[in-house]
Amino acid sequence: MTTKVQTKKTGKTLIVKQIGGTSGNGPKMKETLIGLGLGRVNATRELQDTPSVRGMITRVRHLVTVVEKKD
């Protein structure tokens, strides 16, 4: 029997904008940006504020900018 893990959904979302390219940064950086839903310079995404998203943003912090948005 499996159990579902429920996460707390906060009202916060983050707007993430890619400001740098992936060339010369290695495949892990590119995979992380794709995981965030980015991939091209000036691409933006609105994402839930979760610890996993925060960790991914920390990994590529030199390639993205973040704006916090409360709902």
N, C-alpha and C positions, 0 to 999 in steps of 0.2 A: 504494500500500500504506500502510495506516495502522498506527501503533503504539499500543499501550496504555500509558498513563502510570500507573505504580503509585505510590501514596503509602504512606508508612510509617504503619502503624496503631499508634498508641501505646495503651497500656492506660488512658490517662486519658480521663475523660469530664467534662463540665461540666454542672451543673444550673443552668439559667438561669430566673429568675422575673421576670415583668414586674411592676413596681411603679407605673408611671405610664401615663397614657392618651396617646393619639396626637393628641387635638384641639389645634390651635394649634402643632403641631410641623412641619407640612409633609408632603407626600406621600413624600419620600425616607425619612423616619423610619418611616412606616407600612409602606412596602415592605420596609424592612430587618427590622422586627419580624415581618412575614409570612414573610420568608425564613428567619428563625430558628424559625418554627413557633409564634409567639406572636400575639397580636392582642387579647387582653382582659386587663384588670388581674387579677393573681393567677394567671395562666396559667403553668405550668412545663413545661419540656422538658429532656430529657437528651440532650446533643449530644456528638459526638466533639470532642476538643481539637485543632483544626486551625487553621492560620494564617488561613484564610478566615472561620471562625467567630469567631476572636478579633478580626478586623478589623470584622466586623459588630457585635460586642458593643461595641467601642470607639466606633463611630458612635452607638450608642444607650445609652451608659453611664449617662446620667441617667434612663433609663426602666427599667433592669433591675438585678438583683443576681445575682451569680455565686457558686456554691459549687463548689470543685474536688473531684472524687471520683476516687480511684485505684482501679483494678481489678486 
